[in-house]
Amino acid sequence: MKAWRWALLVGLCIAHASWADETFSGYLKNFSLVQFEQTNGDIEIPRQAVQESSLRLMWEPKGLDWSTEFHYEIQGLFGSREWMGDSQLLRTGAQGRYRFDDLNTVFASGKKSRGQQSLDRANVRLARGAWDITLGRQALSLGSARIISPTDVFLPFDLRVLDTEYRPGVDAIRFERSLGDLSMIDAGWIAGAEGKPEESAWFGRWITNARGVDLAATWIERPDYRLAGFAANGAAGQFGLWWEAARVSGRESYWRSSIGIDGGFAATGLWMLELHYNGAGEQDVSRYLTTEHPDAYQNFGVFLLARRYVLTGLSAQLSGVTGIAAQAILNLDDRSSFFQASVDRYLSDAWSVQAGYYRFDGDEEIAITPAGVELGSEFGWNPHVVYVGIRYYF
């Protein structure tokens, strides 16, 4: 067992005798989806049914001035055809980035199935006066834009992922200090694989409020890169407004920015509109898969391929137990789009069900050329999907 694991275990054993409270909870989830058949030029995507089943166990003891989190999740993925690789809709991608060490993520694999696991939280949080210190695997979100956050670069969810309830944890040391009722500083170190300096990052953030506007300045440092970001969130009458921008400089240089507005309607409805500029993307569709900024996608949380986007969202509660939601993304460079709609219903305090539809429009072409694979558009090549999910919380 590595030294950091022993240190964490010893610390928890010492704390065990003094904790004042603890909670044990979790969930069981199953998402069943059908991906429709689609022919994209040189490639045919067959009709396929896929299931993702997951069990998450969460143990959270706490004392008077400390708390801990331990979350373990195990997943089973089953397909009607031979496994075709990671899906953008399911949480099948590697989560080991920004983790010092990890479990054997994929512990079983077959032609039509895969078993994977994740120790997704393992941290201790200490409160000392105005200071909070968190050590270990934890959720870390640095952005404030509603849909795409340019400064939120550590394992953000792709917008197409079905289940986004729990953000993947990263291994970090985090220091937070209150500077008053509306101001704070937030800084720390995030570990790469085995703590290698070239894969790790430092971050710092200052948050305050001026005349009712929330302001945040963010700085992130890696050996070959630096990110400087700024965000503002406020209100104008009945509307919420936000703007967030980040400049990455170093081996690759680019800007990203999001600006948006939201508001309510009826009694329980919420709408939002956001414009996003992705300077790491390409305006030429033939360069989508041979981008000049590969590290942006590997290390800085970029997942969209083009530069200019319009994003909209809508949600409403139809009753105390039923809600609906919809979201659309329009790529202004190639005119492709992605639309999703869903309905949720709570059957009891513990059980809920969800059904939804994913639609992708645009040039469907996928061409195999001597230079590699070329897409006709960002979203058009994806087949439409329908899904049903059921969740049980305990």
CORDASUL-V662493 format. One record per run of one state. SS is the DSSP state (A for helix, B for strand, O for the rest). FROM is the first residue (numbers start at 0). TO is the last residue. Records with the same first field share a line. If there is no record, write none. Layout:
# CORDASUL-V662493
SS: FROM-TO, FROM-TO
This chain:
# CORDASUL-V662493
O: 0-1, 16-19, 35-36, 41-41, 45-46, 62-64, 79-104, 109-111, 128-129, 138-168, 178-182, 190-191, 195-195, 199-199, 210-211, 222-223, 236-237, 250-252, 265-267, 278-283, 290-292, 299-306, 317-320, 331-335, 346-349, 361-364, 369-370, 375-383, 393-393
A: 2-15, 192-194, 196-198, 284-289, 293-298
B: 20-34, 37-40, 42-44, 47-61, 65-78, 105-108, 112-127, 130-137, 169-177, 183-189, 200-209, 212-221, 224-235, 238-249, 253-264, 268-277, 307-316, 321-330, 336-345, 350-360, 365-368, 371-374, 384-392
